[in-house]
Amino acid sequence: MDSNDTFFLSIGAHTTRLWKSEAQVLFSHVAPTPKTVSALKCNKDTTTGARTEGLCRFLLSLWRVHLFHLAGRVLLLVDPDDHPQFGRLCLRVLAALGLSQFPRALAVTATPFPLFAARLHGTSGATVVVDLGHICTRVVPIAHGIILSNSIAYCAGLGTVPFPGTSFEELFRRFSTNQPLDLPEDHTKTELVPSALDYLFALEESLHEVSAWCRQNYLASCVGVVTVCGGGSDIPGLRHLIYAIVQKCETFGRVYWS
């Protein structure tokens, strides 16, 4: 593989995936029990067995990455959101497998940081990543293997969106025909979203927020491609909605799915 290739490894609470583009999903693993990776938070209530199980699944995922003999850069997105030590562990394992030449933990600040970049051999362009996690949804621009921490936008995860209710398919129909969506005026992305409609509203706001930050900081290389990952990328109606939102953001062009 080309040394300038970029790969994405998403280790979420429910799924683990490695992919290069929508057409090249190298593997997709669904954990049989929920939040096994989150067990690595090592909370008081977490048993040693649960931590061991989660760690084994994580190491197995990285070993599968190792078997692909990747030549390029891997961008690593992990849950849980509030455990920076987990990201450091990820980078150590990547370095031990020879996958990362420059292991660098980005969560050395006082504020816990949810995303970590594992840079491999070479550099490449940039992308905007939409991580549709069950715990948290993130929109973040990444340029040349570096996550631009000042511009990350958050909204609640899919686990807080109640079903049934207004389905994403119905929202897409109304959105694509320009029907009013009755968006709430007092919504903030830090609150738990009470409906799929609010979730859509927060997600669109996050995309626009990141897009505006990129334009203000002249990061032209950050715009043009949106990569969507996480468990929510399997929901057909949500996929259509995100595609429609991205098309309305004039700075974005192509959309890649994991």
C-alpha positions as CSV (number, residue, x, y, z in Angstrom):
1,M,0.0,0.0,0.0
2,D,1.1,3.6,-0.6
3,S,3.0,5.3,2.2
4,N,0.7,8.3,1.9
5,D,-2.5,6.3,2.5
6,T,-4.7,7.2,5.4
7,F,-6.7,4.6,7.4
8,F,-9.2,5.0,10.2
9,L,-9.5,2.7,13.2
10,S,-12.6,3.4,15.2
11,I,-12.9,1.5,18.6
12,G,-16.3,2.4,20.0
13,A,-18.4,1.1,22.8
14,H,-20.3,-1.2,20.5
15,T,-18.2,-1.7,17.3
16,T,-14.6,-1.8,16.1
17,R,-13.8,-1.0,12.5
18,L,-10.8,-0.4,10.3
19,W,-11.4,1.3,6.9
20,K,-9.8,3.3,4.2
21,S,-12.9,4.5,2.3
22,E,-16.5,3.4,1.8
23,A,-15.4,0.8,-0.7
24,Q,-12.6,-0.5,1.5
25,V,-13.8,-1.7,4.9
26,L,-10.9,-3.9,5.9
27,F,-12.7,-5.4,8.9
28,S,-15.7,-4.7,11.1
29,H,-16.1,-6.3,14.5
30,V,-19.2,-6.0,16.7
31,A,-18.7,-6.7,20.3
32,P,-21.2,-9.3,21.7
33,T,-21.7,-7.4,24.9
34,P,-22.2,-3.6,25.1
35,K,-19.4,-1.3,26.3
36,T,-16.7,-3.9,26.6
37,V,-14.2,-1.3,25.5
38,S,-15.6,1.2,28.1
39,A,-14.6,-1.3,30.7
40,L,-11.0,-0.1,30.3
41,K,-12.1,3.0,32.2
42,C,-11.3,0.9,35.3
43,N,-14.1,2.3,37.4
44,K,-14.6,1.1,40.9
45,D,-17.6,-1.0,39.8
46,T,-15.7,-2.6,36.9
47,T,-14.5,-6.1,37.6
48,T,-11.1,-7.4,36.6
49,G,-12.7,-9.9,34.3
50,A,-14.5,-7.1,32.4
51,R,-11.3,-5.1,32.1
52,T,-9.4,-8.1,30.8
53,E,-12.1,-8.9,28.3
54,G,-12.2,-5.4,27.0
55,L,-8.4,-5.2,26.7
56,C,-8.3,-8.5,24.9
57,R,-10.8,-7.3,22.3
58,F,-8.8,-4.1,21.9
59,L,-5.5,-6.0,21.3
60,L,-7.2,-8.3,18.9
61,S,-8.5,-5.4,16.9
62,L,-5.0,-3.8,16.7
63,W,-3.5,-7.2,15.8
64,R,-5.8,-7.4,12.8
65,V,-4.7,-4.0,11.8
66,H,-1.1,-5.2,12.1
67,L,-1.8,-8.2,9.8
68,F,-2.8,-5.8,7.0
69,H,0.8,-4.5,6.8
70,L,-0.4,-0.9,6.4
71,A,2.0,1.6,5.0
72,G,0.6,5.0,5.7
73,R,-1.1,6.7,8.6
74,V,-3.8,5.4,11.0
75,L,-6.2,7.8,12.7
76,L,-7.5,6.3,15.9
77,L,-10.9,7.2,17.3
78,V,-11.7,5.7,20.7
79,D,-14.4,5.6,23.4
80,P,-14.9,6.4,26.2
81,D,-14.6,10.1,25.9
82,D,-13.3,11.0,29.4
83,H,-10.4,8.6,29.8
84,P,-7.1,9.9,28.3
85,Q,-5.1,7.0,29.7
86,F,-7.0,4.7,27.3
87,G,-5.7,6.8,24.4
88,R,-2.1,6.6,25.7
89,L,-2.5,2.8,25.9
90,C,-3.7,2.7,22.3
91,L,-0.7,4.5,21.1
92,R,1.7,2.4,23.1
93,V,0.2,-0.8,21.6
94,L,0.4,0.7,18.1
95,A,4.1,1.6,18.7
96,A,4.8,-1.9,20.1
97,L,3.3,-3.4,16.9
98,G,5.4,-1.2,14.8
99,L,2.4,0.6,13.4
100,S,3.2,4.0,14.8
101,Q,6.6,5.7,14.3
102,F,5.6,8.8,16.2
103,P,3.4,7.8,19.2
104,R,2.1,11.0,20.7
105,A,-0.6,11.2,23.4
106,L,-2.6,14.4,22.8
107,A,-4.3,14.2,26.2
108,V,-1.5,15.6,28.3
109,T,-3.6,18.6,29.2
110,A,-5.8,19.2,32.2
111,T,-8.9,18.7,30.0
112,P,-9.5,15.0,29.0
113,F,-9.3,14.6,25.3
114,P,-11.3,11.9,23.5
115,L,-9.4,11.5,20.2
116,F,-5.9,10.4,19.5
117,A,-3.8,10.3,16.3
118,A,-1.4,7.6,15.5
119,R,0.9,8.8,12.8
120,L,2.6,6.3,10.7
121,H,5.1,6.6,7.8
122,G,4.5,9.7,5.6
123,T,1.9,12.5,5.5
124,S,-1.2,13.1,3.6
125,G,-4.1,15.6,3.4
126,A,-6.9,16.2,5.8
127,T,-10.5,15.3,6.4
128,V,-13.4,16.2,8.7
129,V,-14.5,13.1,10.8
130,V,-18.0,12.7,12.0
131,D,-18.0,10.0,14.7
132,L,-21.5,8.8,15.3
133,G,-20.8,7.0,18.6
134,H,-23.3,5.5,21.0
135,I,-21.8,7.5,23.9
136,C,-21.0,10.8,22.1
137,T,-21.1,12.3,18.6
138,R,-18.1,14.3,17.6
139,V,-17.3,16.4,14.5
140,V,-13.5,17.1,14.2
141,P,-11.2,18.3,11.5
142,I,-7.8,16.5,11.1
143,A,-4.9,17.9,9.2
144,H,-1.8,15.9,8.4
145,G,-2.4,13.5,11.2
146,I,-3.0,16.2,13.8
147,I,-6.3,16.6,15.5
148,L,-7.2,20.2,15.7
149,S,-8.4,20.2,19.3
150,N,-9.7,23.8,19.3
151,S,-12.4,23.1,16.8
152,I,-14.1,19.9,18.0
153,A,-17.8,20.0,18.2
154,Y,-19.9,17.7,20.3
155,C,-23.4,16.5,20.7
156,A,-25.0,13.7,22.6
157,G,-24.6,10.1,21.3
158,L,-27.0,7.9,19.6
159,G,-27.7,6.1,22.9
160,T,-29.7,9.1,24.0
161,V,-31.9,9.3,20.9
162,P,-35.2,7.5,21.7
163,F,-36.8,5.1,19.2
164,P,-39.5,4.9,18.1
165,G,-40.4,8.5,17.5
166,T,-39.7,10.6,14.5
167,S,-37.5,8.3,12.4
168,F,-34.5,9.4,10.6
169,E,-36.2,8.3,7.4
170,E,-39.1,10.6,8.0
171,L,-36.7,13.5,8.9
172,F,-34.8,12.9,5.7
173,R,-38.0,13.1,3.7
174,R,-38.9,16.4,5.3
175,F,-35.3,17.7,5.1
176,S,-34.9,16.9,1.5
177,T,-38.2,18.5,0.5
178,N,-37.4,21.7,2.6
179,Q,-40.3,21.1,4.9
180,P,-40.0,23.0,8.3
181,L,-38.4,20.9,11.0
182,D,-39.6,23.0,14.0
183,L,-36.1,23.2,15.5
184,P,-36.0,24.2,19.2
185,E,-34.6,27.7,20.0
186,D,-33.1,26.9,23.3
187,H,-31.2,23.7,22.4
188,T,-27.6,23.4,23.5
189,K,-25.3,20.6,22.4
190,T,-24.3,19.8,26.0
191,E,-27.9,18.7,26.9
192,L,-29.2,15.3,26.4
193,V,-31.2,15.3,23.2
194,P,-34.8,14.4,23.7
195,S,-35.6,13.3,20.1
196,A,-34.1,12.4,16.8
197,L,-35.0,15.8,15.6
198,D,-32.9,17.6,18.2
199,Y,-30.1,15.2,17.5
200,L,-30.2,16.1,13.8
201,F,-30.3,19.8,14.7
202,A,-27.2,19.5,17.0
203,L,-25.3,17.4,14.4
204,E,-26.0,20.0,11.6
205,E,-24.9,22.8,14.0
206,S,-21.7,20.9,14.8
207,L,-20.8,20.5,11.1
208,H,-21.3,24.2,10.4
209,E,-19.3,25.1,13.5
210,V,-16.3,23.1,12.4
211,S,-16.6,24.3,8.9
212,A,-16.6,27.9,10.0
213,W,-13.6,27.4,12.2
214,C,-11.7,25.9,9.3
215,R,-12.5,28.9,7.1
216,Q,-11.6,31.4,9.8
217,N,-8.2,29.7,10.3
218,Y,-7.5,29.3,6.6
219,L,-7.2,25.6,6.8
220,A,-8.3,25.0,3.3
221,S,-6.9,21.5,3.3
222,C,-9.4,20.5,6.1
223,V,-12.4,21.0,3.9
224,G,-13.6,19.0,1.0
225,V,-14.0,15.5,2.5
226,V,-16.2,14.3,5.3
227,T,-15.6,10.8,6.8
228,V,-18.4,9.2,8.8
229,C,-17.7,6.4,11.3
230,G,-19.2,4.9,14.4
231,G,-22.2,2.6,15.0
232,G,-24.6,5.2,13.7
233,S,-23.2,5.0,10.2
234,D,-25.2,1.8,9.9
235,I,-28.5,3.5,10.1
236,P,-29.7,4.1,6.5
237,G,-31.9,7.1,7.3
238,L,-29.2,8.8,9.2
239,R,-26.7,8.2,6.4
240,H,-29.1,9.9,4.0
241,L,-29.6,12.8,6.4
242,I,-25.9,13.4,6.9
243,Y,-25.3,13.3,3.2
244,A,-28.0,15.9,2.7
245,I,-26.5,18.1,5.5
246,V,-23.0,17.9,4.0
247,Q,-24.3,18.8,0.6
248,K,-25.8,22.0,2.1
249,C,-22.5,22.9,3.7
250,E,-20.8,24.5,0.7
251,T,-17.3,23.9,1.9
252,F,-17.8,20.1,2.0
253,G,-17.8,17.9,-1.0
254,R,-17.3,14.1,-0.9
255,V,-18.6,11.9,1.9
256,Y,-16.9,8.7,2.9
257,W,-18.6,6.0,5.1
258,S,-17.0,3.4,7.3
